[in-house]
Amino acid sequence: MLGTIRIACLLLIALPLSYRPPIEEGYLVLYVIDAAERPKSDIRISCQGCSTGGSDSRGVARLKLPGGVKPGDWVTLQVVNAANNPYQVLVSPWNNAVNVPPFVDETKNRASVVVVRKGDKEILSSGKAIEAIIARALREQRPKLEQQISAEERKRALQQQADEVGLTLEEVTQAIQEWGRKAKDPYQKGLALLFEGNYAQATPLLEESERLSEEEEQNAIAKVADRAFFAGQSLYGEGKYLDAVGKFQKVVSRRKDDADALSWLGQSLQYAGNYAEAEPLYKHALVIYEKALGPEHLAVATTLNNLANLYRDQWKYAEAEPLYKSALAIYEKALGAEHPYVAATLGNLAGLYRMQGKYAEAELLYKRALDIREKALGAEHLETATTLLDLTNLYRAQKKYTEAELHFKRTLAIYEKALG
């Protein structure tokens, strides 16, 4: 998810010592710089409910905060682009959110933001920008319908981030590979390994970076939450769901309305068998997504699917079915009827019908899902094998052994070729 605007971003915390912004309660002072840390003027920035502030020749912008916002609250920034100016992309902070600093301490009453012109290749040589791109691509990998994140999903998420900053997938991929080789910081190395799906090596590095962050002073709340969030993702990928629960609970304790963290926490609790605690988290995340992104956003569909899975696992079929259908409608409208996400949701709904003994309805949906996956992913893809196995089990339940055998043999052939 990319929040208010879909951009790559990162948080910088310091201003030149020579600059001392005026202290005035109710204002957020920003220092706007580019990827090379040079002050940027004439950049207009706003947040929900804020006034729009333009940066001056020193890169300083002041935003009047809406009433009720106090130090410690989070606000989401966005660049306000004008038609007569080059399109500017915000790259700070990576998730668009700034923690409002104290109004009383001059040395802490500031936050830095980084902007670059879309398509500017300078971002490829900025380690901080590459870190932000990876973090945003990882955030797109919400817990979905399967346990593991596929290489295709990672590629799609990275393509989306490349498009946002106006670069090619090849340019961004090469920059990430180079950055990962040179990275010394455990957080950076852990992020690179996590993006590759190397959970066993990523987890200790991310946990180490999380521990180091907790030892920093208390105003590092955002950093701790970020590291816990990605460490939780890595633990989830390892199948260590209870350990992941602890990480995501840590994030939610610091960012109570972080829908992504709520969703991951709910999914981890569900896989750990704690359905009662997972349900209100999914519902809370759903409300946040619908309000922030609209009722037809992909994040809404994913959360509907997760909630439906939760109900299905508890045999609450009447509650699950309309949620699957709503998610399916969103995916079809947003992605088209032949997208793999459509196939996955069809498979979920078919599984629900199979559990209810509605075999004819289930078979139609499984066959449609199989057709989509064969066309989109190939006849020998592991997700295609998953649907074949679903059909096998459906035919077994109906004692249609000839059909079951044919699908079982094809499934086995795919697994042997792909996995050995």
Secondary structure, 3 states (H helix, E strand, C coil): CCCCCCCCCCCECCCCCCCCCCCCCCEEEEEEECCCCCECCCCEEEECCCCCEECCCCCEEEEECCCCCCCCCEEEEEECCCCCCCCEEECCCCCCEEECCCCCCCCCCCEEEEEEECCCHHHHHCHHHHHHHHHHHHHCCCCCCCCCCCHHHHHHHHHHHHHHHCCCHHHHHHHHHHHHHHCCCHHHHHHHHHHCCCHHHHHHHHHHHHHHHHCCCHHHHHHHHHHHHHHHHHHHHCCCHHHHHHHHHHHHHHCCCCHHHHHHHHHHHHHCCCHHHHHHHHHHHHHHHHHHHCCCCHHHHHHHHHHHHHHHHCCCHHHHHHHHHHHHHHHHHHHCCCCHHHHHHHHHHHHHHHHCCCHHHHHHHHHHHHHHHHHHCCCCCHHHHHHHHHHHHHHHHCCCHHHHHHHHHHHHHHHHHHHC
